[in-house]
Amino acid sequence: MLRLPPIEFVKPRSMQDVLAALTDDPADDEVRLVAAGTDLWPNMKRRHQQAKTVISLMSIPQLRGIETAGGELRVGATTTLTDILRDEIIRARFPAFARAVASISSPPLRNMATLGGNLCIDTRCTYYNQSEEWRRSIDYCLKERGEICWVATKSPRCWAHSASDAAPILCTLGARVKLVSSAGERVIPLAGLYREDGIEYLNKRRDEVLTEILIPADSDSEHCRSTFWKLRRRGSIDFSVLSVAAAVWTDSKGMVTRAAMYLGAVESRPMPVDAMDMLLGKSLGKTLNATLNATLDPTLDPTVGKPSGTAPGEQLIAAIARQAHQIARPLDNTDFTPSWRGKMVEHYAQAALGELAGLPMRRLAPRHGLTVV
Amino acid sequence: MTEERKLRLIGTPFRRVDGRAKVTGRTLFADDLHFPRTAWVKLVRSTVPHARIKSIDCSSALAMKGVLGTLVGEELPDSFGILPVSEDEHALAIDTVRFVGDPVVAVAAVSEDIAHAAALAVNVEYEILATVPDFDAALKTPEPRIHDYGDEGNLHKKISMEFGDIDDGMAQADTVLEDTFYYEGNNHLALEQHASIAVAEDDDRVTLYSSTQTPHYVHRALIKTLGLPPARIRVIACSNGGGFGGKTDPFNHEIVIAKMALKLGRPVKIALTREEVFYCHRGRHPALMHIRTGFTKDGAMTAQHLRTAIDGGAYGSYGVASTYYTGALQTTTYRLPNYRFDGARAFTNKPPCGPKRGHGTPQPRFAFEVHLDKAAHVLGIDPAELRLRNLVPADTITANWLQIGTTGLRECIEAVTAGSNWKERYGKLPPGRGLGLACSAYMCGAGLPIYWNHMPQSGVQLQLDRSGCVAVFCGETEIGQGSDSVLAAIVAEILGIDLKDIRLCVADTDLTPVDLGSYSSRVTLMMGQAALQAAEKARAMIAETVAEHLEVPADTLVFADRRVFRADDPEHGLNFNEAVVVAESRFGTLGTTGSYIPPRAPGRYRGSGVGPSPTYSYTAAVIEVAVDADTGLYNVEHVWCAHDIGRAINPVLALGQIEGSIYMGLGEATMEEQVFRRLPKRLSPALVHKMPSMLEYKSPGFHDMPGMTSYLIETADERGPFGAKEVGQGPLLPVLPALANAIFDAVGVRVDQVPIQPENVLTALQAKTAGKDARVGPKKFPSIDYGEVLRVPTPEQGGDGRAVGDPRAQHAGVRSASGTMKDREEALKEHSSATLTTD
């Protein structure tokens, strides 16, 4: 079987000890943080992520837990995905977040895996997530030890894709993250955590620890309607080959005051769809010919009807979906062909927006991640 | 005989004998075994697809603390291979590597971690040879040859044979249709990864425990490669965590650890990673197929010409047989008075293909059944009706000389069409919903053994003693299919005892009579007949003495409820153990044997050895699908599958096999593919498995399975024990074409290749909208010289099973037993009448 190389495994009891251990990394690449390890351990077994010392965050109770303060939701970085799904407040107030989390991997892995881990998950590529021996056969790749990005051989950058399902929805909801180091702490928008590079994909220094995720109160279901759609091969286990997270905020008159959409798995970071601004100042109810009050129900029967495609609101949706298609960069580094995944960006963006507008949902069967929480 | 007796166990859903151990985790698989001082082996595998080995440097590895030794190819100079005609493998490469994953060096260490680290430290230098990535390239690149044998260049095997006269047949047709299909290769994906442990015993003996479906063939390969007498090698097959054909070859790692155990004088273990299992492979051959059939306006078939081109990967494995199988069973479902088959297998620089559930037949079956669906539409005949009009009758001989036994295909079609309400719903469902039908047949055991011999293909030995326990010895191998339970149940049934009274000793080359192994759906029929015979002999001995003891005629005795008693007076009798005491007192130590040899097949032509079977199973399936026309995504909504099993020994086990086959068939139909990445040639010669992991090699999970309705059709066949036929492989076959046909019914497009990707459906739909051919599939079939055609008159033409003008015809089927490639060539010169094996 594939086995872990020898490592020193450290379980500090306090943040101070964690930060001290991080600072003690002379070579700057021999120490790694781990939460549950559902991403790191397989990567280390295949030896495309390596470390001499691995520092566990799991023995620090302060990093785990869910609380609300002033309506803002604070989730500790090592809170497990299952904890999140069991949380009544999250299920009621942030249903699209719950839906995204419910679609991650499989139940046993969700029991282990943490939210912070999912947000920091290594970018993925089928030239990279392979054994040491396999990677020798292609003389490695740009992301690790090699010279060439085999996905785009003339590219100066690595195109490994973002693999987090929590990231697109939390970016959409305007979440922020707290990064702590021995030099102090900072809170940045989650969207700002990510970079458009498959190798250096996080704006996080090596001595920083992501400790907390903060979701603003005005992004809950009372103020905002949000959704999450996911494309993958199978109904469980698989990473997304595409995810679409979208949300709209409206004022008391039903006018859209804010709108956001992020695409997952089609770039090295969650990709914002700026065309969502086209919804600003529009009345979602009138424009999209739908009722604002329709509750967002993941169990919604998705089999009925199909929009005619001619109403002004539908044209707006179509325009946004087209832009989503244009900015997505699906490449040949995961399941399915890039061209078809590209087409699916448009369909899934359209479907997500249609759902927000309360249009009758079409079934993009079979496995779009509409798992009932 | 048995038919007259009331059956108590056979046909009932009894609990499998290994069930409790399996579900509680107590079964010992090969990887669970560990002995004191066990050393671990890791294989250094080739990182290049095709090359000469320039140098091997193990010094860094050997210098590591805990490393015990290495092995290289020269230390195991003798080649091996499952078929005597293609013994083209070495346990470790000598001079040449032929695919990424080909083993070159073995490293042993005190732990698996150290062995792995040491393996990574071995340095092998290569001189790169041209990469041959697929069939087309093999055809166009005769040099450099991947092997220095084979029919031509990089074509390993070429076959051409004609039964009857297809030109004449096509001339009688009102309509001649032709199609080209592609079937992607795929892996067995057994959950258990191959593992083996070899123990060096006293006196230069070695015992190998392994996850293998064929301990007997592994034993033979070890005899040849280790150069030891048979008595000094013992092979024990552990319970297999699934096999599906992936553990049917003797493997390099088994030979390596046996040799290493002898070299080090201690136990040696290897446990393959999933990636390495993909390199062992022996899975489904990628197959390009062209099929042309003549139909009368009533739907009768007048002739068929099938051409196949299969990609064999780097070694022979079962490939010669696989090539024949892409044509052999085409005649078993529908009457085909004239039939021509041309087949070719290429060597390529990829892991070797071999037998996977259905061995060589799912590919042409997919082609045939989709082709028939198209024909039904052209002819204006309902697809079910078209099939019903053409059924092969029971107890007939096909154009290619296969002896058909009982057939319940009609009942199968009736069951699935009734279940799916076909008549009311086919062609009438709303857009996006469709039904598809397909049928198939499969062998119940290959008629011939892998190597030529006249000995039993299965042997069973019983030992009875005064305790009342019955020990059953048989070489059969439990791979999860339930063969242990079938063996125990047959003996328990005949002797009227409980399953718990049976002690099984199986799959041990030291202790058990030879059974050829768990492949070709042979075990229930062949082992079952042998077990039946052995048990009947034991029963007769007991009956004779008990009859004397009770002073009643022997034929009035009943064996049931662990007693032997009078039929007309059940109180008058003995407990079974008392009966054994009586018999043992009379005869001395009690033991009986049973054996099974299949009947001789009527074909006498070169190649007639592949296809014959004691009898054939039949299956029909209907699939309902929902297709999203905007995305091409589809969902299998339900599967109805009816299987003619002859008679179910245990209906629960049988239904499990049907459902498992549906699952595996759907996997192949919808997503599974063993495909490779070739990097840009100017930058790299690499040709690597695209996704050798359980995560990225997509196969459906429970979550993705549709509802299923299975039917057991029982047409008891006297050729099988209690009338039983196979169920392990046949039900997979109709699943793929049924899905393709259902998608056509749903949205009117044809995807003539598997797996059927949503992208393919969408592309075909867009072509349809654009008024173009609403089809995705291979556009052309290459021009292949299949060699001179072997002409064989059919039974209908008054033929006698021989080919026209074949000087070897009368001796067809005679094969020598052993020898390397070279030995065999010489043997052939000496005995020019002998043909190669599997012919």
Interface residues (C-beta under 8 A of the other chain):
Chain A: M1 L2 R3 P5 P6 T126 Y127 N129 Q130 S131 E132 E133 W134 R136 S137 I138 D139 I148 W150 T153 R233 R234 G235 S236 I237 D238 F239 D335 F336 T337 S339 W340 K343 M344 H347 R362 R363 L364 A365 P366 R367
Chain B: R45 T47 V48 V100 E112 D113 H116 A117 L120 Q193 A271 T273 R274 E275 A626 D628 D630 T631 G632 L633 Y634 N635 M671 R677 L679 P680 L683 S684 A686 V688 H689 K690 M691 P692 S693 L695 E696 K698 P700 G701 H703 D704 Q757 P758 E759 L762
